[in-house]
Amino acid sequence: MNIDTLIDARWVIPVNPDGAALEHHSVAIHEGRIHDILPTGQAEKYQAVTRHTLDTHALIPGLINAHTHASMNLLRGLADDLPLMTWLNEHIWPAEQKWVNEDFVADGTRLAVAEMLRGGVTCFNDMYFYPDVTARVCADAGMRAVVGMIMIDFPSAWAGNSEEYLHRGLEVHDHYRTHPLITTAFAPHAPYSVSDGPLENIRTLADELGVQIHIHLHETRDEIQHSLGEYSVRPMQRLKDLGLLSPSLIAVHMTQLEDDELELFAESGAHVVHCPESNLKLASGFCPVARLQNSGINVALGTDSAASNNDLDMFSEMHTAALLAKGVAGDASALPAAAALRMATYNGALALGIAEETGSLENGKYADITAVDLGTLESQPIYHPISQLVYASSRNMVTDVWVGGRQVVKNREMTTLDDNRILSDSTLWQEKLRENHQGSCV
């Protein structure tokens, strides 16, 4: 049979079934999707236009960054080592109010997309202004994205009020409704920054359109105290009262949980996105990942923005998540390597509502694939390749990446983006922000 691409690898790690590591296997790709996964010795039945031989590599599903703010890459390192609300109120929000426009979002997103693709990330879930610009940059770069229809109570360069946020967001949804790479989700920023009326409108529209709702939730103690003072209930209870606690909800952070809240959340079928490194840096608290998973809650993995992390490195997030979960639970088996990899792939797709199309290497799914070279000295010896990926690998070991069968990284070089242009644009933004920021930027 004639096909487009055949990739021969030392290991194929499909994620489904959990823990499988298929040695000396090949992936056959045709018309953007996985046609077959089979032993390399049997792959001669396919005649491929392009064939790749990766003798020391593991093929994994493209990583899914289930929560970030891509264009905030231009704010990386602007105001470090500060508590969340100080960081937001005194540094990030003022900088955004001054600088965020279409060019900022385009250049920042392009920088983020380049960083993620080079690090093996093939899909991300974004929450930021100008989602139309984010979508366009991703589509041009050949990257999969869920762009957030942002909602926040205060006006911005993107929209002046809640009605305009919804109207403009829905225009983006309509434009990309049938796009092969771009989908949408409602993205109310947080319970402390979005009032009841807009949240109720979002719930109604999400039900009608069948899209997810992506929100920061129970991130800090300050958020809990604000909700108790303003609404006399904790944030999760408020969302439940407004009808938002459902399988459509993607709750990011979830570091402040009581036992009854965990049970309530599990019953709802909603999803959690764990951002371990951002939570650690901002001292927001610890997400009880093992308890969530033991309660049947789907937990995905995200980086948060490069302004609070300070990178979009999903290999590092897997490593940190696995170690942190063990420490929080007091149990070395709390989050095994295979579970951490699943959080960064299939669980993310499940949370974003795209698990039928991506998140694992299975026949019929899009060929979103990351090749990791485990032939380096730092990886030897290899007894368990999945453990090696989580505990001993880095994004620098990613050599090749495909999205929908299109090779977007080839031998560590991007094929759809211009490195020099991205570096030049980033330097120009650095000079602008450094001249006007009185914080920790140097």
N, C-alpha and C positions, 0 to 999 in steps of 0.2 A: 504494500500500500504506500502511496505517496503522501508524505506529510511535510509540514513546514520545518519543524525543528526536532532534533533528538539530542537529549543531554544524557551522557553517560557519567555516572558518579560513583564514588566509593560507597557513599551511603545516601539513601533517600529516606528522609524522616517526615512521614506524611502528617503527623499529629493525630489524625484519625486513621487507624485505631491508636489509642493513647499508649505512648511508650514504644511504639514500633520503630525500629531502625533497620531498614532493608539494605543489606550489604550488596555491593556490585549490582546496582539496579539502574535503570534508565527511565527517563520521562519523555514520552512522545507528545508533541504539541502540534495541534492543527487548528487553524482559524482562531487563534487566540486562547484556546481552551486545552486542558489536559485530555488527551485522547486515550492514553494508556500509561501504566506504570508496570514495568516488567523486568525480570532478570536481564542484565546486559547481554548475556549469551543468547537470548532469544530475540534481541532487538533488531537483528539483521532482516527481519521480515518487513521492516519499514525503510523506505527510501526517502531520506530527508534532504530538503534543500540545504539546510545548515545542520552540521553535527558538531557538538562540543564534547570533548573528552576531559573530564575533571577527575583525575585519578585519586587526588588527595582530598576531595571536597565532600562536604555534606550539603545536600539540597534540602532546604526547609521552606515551609510556606513563607511568603513575604511577611515581614513583621508588620503589625498593626498598632500604631500609636493612637490609642483610643481617647486621648485628651491632650490637646495643645492649643496654643494661640500662635499660629505660625509666624505672622509678620512681626511679632514681638522679638524675633531674633535680632532685630536692629537695636533692641534695648538690652541685649545681653551684657551683664556686668555694669549696668548704669547705676544701680543702687543695691549693693550687696549687704548681707549680714544685718538685716533689719526684720522686725516682726511684720507679719502680713499687712495689718491695717496701716502701719506707718509707711511701709513700702508702697502700698497702693495710694493712700491719701496724699502723701507728701512728695512722692517721686513719680510713680508710674502714671497715675491719672493726670497730673499736670503736664507731663511730657506728652502724653497722648493727645490731650486737648490742644496743645500747641502744634504738634507735628503730624498727626494722623490724617492722611489724605490718600487718594488713589495711588499716587506714586510710592508713598511709604509702604502701603500694603503690598503692592506689586513687588517692590524690591525686597521687602522683608520676607515675603512668602517664597520668592525665588531662592533666597539664601537658605530658608528652612527646607524647602523641597530638595535642594542640592545636598544639604547635610543628611537628610533622612534617606534619600536614595542611596547615597554612598555608604550609609550604615545599614542597608538591607531592609529599610522600611518601605513598603509598597502602598500603604494606605494610612491616612490619618484622619482624625475627627477634630474639626476646627471650631473655635468659638472666637469670632472677632468681627470688627467692622468691615464693611465692603466685602461681604462674602462673594459678590459677583466677580470681584477682582481676583480673589483667592481661587475661585473655581476656574477662571480663565487661565491663570498661571499654571494650575495643576493639569488642566486639559492639554495645554500646549506642551508641557513637560512629559506627558504620558504617565502621570501619577494618579492613583485612585484617591479620592477624598470624599468625606462627608462634610459639607460646609454648613456652618451653623447660621440659621436665621436669627441673628442676635436680637436680644431684647434687654433693655436696661432703662431705668426710670428717667435718667437725665439725658438731655440732648447731646448729640455728637455731630461730627461732620457727616456721618452717614444718615442720620435721621433726627428729626426734631422732637418727636413725641411717640407714644406707644402705637398710635394708629399708623404713623409713617413707618416705624420699624416693621410692623406686620405687613404693610402693603409692599414695601420694598423687598422684604424677605420672601413673600409669596411670588413676586416677580422672578426672583432667582430660582425658586422651586419650579415654577412653570417652565422656565427656559431650559432647565437641565433635567426635566422629568424623565426623558428617555435616553439620557446620555450614558454611554457604556462605562465611564469612569467616575462621574460626579453624581452623588446623591445629596439629599439635604436632611437636616433635622432642625427642629426649633431649639434655640439656644438662649433661654432666659439666664442671665448671668448668675444670679444667686438669690436666695430668699431675702437677703438684706438690701438688695438693689433693685428688686422688681416687686411691685405692689400687687394686691389681689386681683384687680380688674384685668390687667394684661395676662396674668397667669391663668385666669379662667378662660380668656379668649384663646390662649395657646392650647389649653386642654381641649376645647371644642374643635379647633382646627386640626390638631394632631389626630383626633379620633376620625375626623372626616377624611383626612388625606392619608392616614395610615403611616405616619412618620414618627420618629423617636423624639424625645424631649431630653435635652442635654443641659445639666445644671450643676453648679457647685453646691454641695450639700453637706452640712455638719463638718465643715472644714476646721473650724477653730472654736475655742470656748467663747470668744467675743461674739461670734455669730449666734451661738445659743443664747447668750445673755441679751443680745439685741432683740431676738425674737420673743423671749419671755417678757421683756419690757414693752415691746411694741404691740404684740399680738396675744400675750398671756399663754402662749403654747410654744413648745419647741418646734424648730423648723419642719421636721418630718411630719409631725402631727398637723401642722398648718397645710402642708402639701396634700396630706390625706384628706383633710376637710375640703380642700379645693378640687379634689378628684384627680390629682396628678400622680398618685402613688399606684402605678400599674406596670405591666410589662413593657410599656413604651418609655419608661423613665430610665435615664442613664445618670446615676448620681456619682459625682466625682468627689473624691477624698474620703469622706465618711470616717473621720478619725474620732468623732465624739458620739459614741453609741452606748445606750443603756440596753439592758437585756430585753426589755419589752419592745424596744425599737427594732432590735435585730430580728425578733420574731415577727413583728409587723411587716418589716421589709421583706422577709423571706416569703411570707404569705402573698405579698403583692406581685411577685414575679419580676420585680424591677432589677436592674443591673447596677453594679458598682464598678467604677474605674479607680484603681489604686495608683497613686503617684508617689512612690516611696521617697525618692530623692528630693523632690520639691517639698514634701511634708517635713522631711528631716531638716532641710536648709532653713525653712521658715519656722521651725519648731512648732508646727501646727498640731502634732500629736501622732498617734500610731493607729493605722487602720488594722482592725483585728481580722486579718485575711483568713487565717485558719478557721476561726469561728464562723465567718461568713460562708466559706466553702462547705464546712460541715453542716451548715443549715440549708444547703442546697442553693445558695445564691451564686449567680454567675459573676465572677470577678475578672475584669479585664485589666490591662496595664497601660499607663500613659506616662508621658514625661512632664506634663504641664509645659509652660513656656520656657524658652531659653533665658528669659529674664529672671526666672526663679529657680533654675535648676543647676547649672547653666548650659545644658546641652540637650540634644534630642536623640540621645544614645539609648536605644532600646536593649542592647546587650547589657549595658550597665544597669538599666532598670530591672532586668530579669535577675541579674546577680544580686543586686541590693534587695529586691523583693524576697528572694528565696532566703537570704541570710536574716533579714529583718523579721520575717514571719517566724522563723525558728526562735529568735530571741524573744519576741513578744509572747509566743505561746509556751516558751520553755520546753520545746520539743523539737529535737533535731530532725524529725520526720514530718514536721508540720507542712512544709511546702517543698516537695521533691522537685528535682530538676525538670522532669517531664511536665509537671503541673505549672511551673514557671513559664516554660516554653508555650504551653497551651494558653496561658493568660495573655501572652504577647502575640498570639495568632488567632486561633479559633474562637477563644472567649471574646476577643475584641470584635470579631465579625458578628458573633451572636448578639452582643450588646448593640451593635450598630444596625442590626437588622439585615445584614448582607451575608449571613453564613451559608446560604445556598449557592453563593457565587464565589466566595473566597474564604481564606482563613485556614485551609487545609489542602493537602495535595491529594485530590480525588478526581476520578474520571468525570468529565463534564464541567468541572469548575474552571474559572479563569486561571490561566497559567501565570499566577503571581508567585514568583519563585526567587529565593535568595540562595546564592552559592557561597559557602563559607569554607575557606581553605584551612583544613585541620592538619596540614602537612608541615607546619612550622615547628621549630624547636620548642616553642612555648607550649605546644599542645601535646607533646610526647611524654609518656606513652599513652595510647588511647585504649582504655578498657571499655568505656561506655560513652559513645559519641554524644548522647544527649547531655549527660553530665558535663562533658567537656565543653559543649556549647554554652552552658549556663555559668559554669564555675571557672573556666580557664580561657574563654575566647573573648575577643573584642570586635568592635565594628571594623577595625583596621584589617581584619581577616576576610571581610567581604570582598569578593573579586568581581562577581557578576550578578546582575539583577534583571529580572523580566517582570513586566506588568502587562497582563493580558497577552502574553506571548511575545511582546515587543521588548527587545533588549535595550534597557535604559542605562545600564552600567556594564561596560565591557572591559575586562581586565583592569578594573579600578578607575576607568575613565568614563565620565558621563557622555552619553550619546545625544542627549536632547537639550542640554544646557551648556552655556558658555561660562567656564570658570572665570576667565579674565573679566568679563562683564560683571559678574556677580561680585567679585572682589573689589572692582572699581566702584560700583554703586555703594557697597557697604562702607568703603572708606569715606565717600562723600557724606553719607549719613552720620558716620562717626564724628566727622569734623563739625557738622551742624549741631548735633546734640551736645558735644563736649563744650562748645562755646556758650551754650545757653543753660547748661545744667549745673546747679550748685551743690550736687550731692557727691557721691564717691567716684564719679567718673574722672579718670586721669588720662 
